[in-house]
Amino acid sequence: MASATLNRLLRGEQAVSAAINAVLSAAFFALVFGLADRALATGAPDRFALDFLPQGLMVSLMASLVPAFLVRGRLRKAGVISAHEGPEAGEIARVVLLSVLAGLGSAALLAALALFGPLASVQSHPALVFKIAYGATLGLICTRLAITALYARRIGGLGA
């Protein structure tokens, strides 16, 4: 029963994280680059490549931190863990830090590929789609990693 509850919460949190991070990625892209169809320089003056770094940082931070606390509260409310069980703040901080490092690593890799790859510019609309997909995917992955790292062993693991 506990594993089924965790699976249900995990699926829900992953979906919410992917959706929120897709929308926020689109919104920040629009704020930074606009929505006009144009070529974006990967380096100066647009610095499209460097935009992956703040995106990777914020998506990985929020996609691991917020669900970690939400799931802890929901597991307590469902009676799966007691008020005294579950990860402490230090353990959550460690998992969030690892998630942020992974997010920044993926962002640095994408930034390097954009800066040193064969393209000096990219069209804004395909770039927007890519940034939305990256934000959603990174959010989903970071949420899954955080929740499984913090809760799977505590309550009997995750089922299929």
Sequence and secondary structure as in RCSB ss.txt:
>XXXX:A:sequence
MASATLNRLLRGEQAVSAAINAVLSAAFFALVFGLADRALATGAPDRFALDFLPQGLMVSLMASLVPAFLVRGRL
RKAGVISAHEGPEAGEIARVVLLSVLAGLGSAALLAALALFGPLASVQSHPALVFKIAYGATLGLICTRLAITAL
YARRIGGLGA
>XXXX:A:secstr
 HHHHHHHHHHHHHHHHHHHHHHHHHHHHHHHH SS  EEESSTTT TGGGHHHHHHHHHHHHHHHHHHHHHHHH
HHTTSS TT S  HHHHHHHHHHHHHHHHHHHHHHHHHHHHSS SEEEHHHHHHHHHHHHHHHHHHHHHHHHIII
IITTTT    
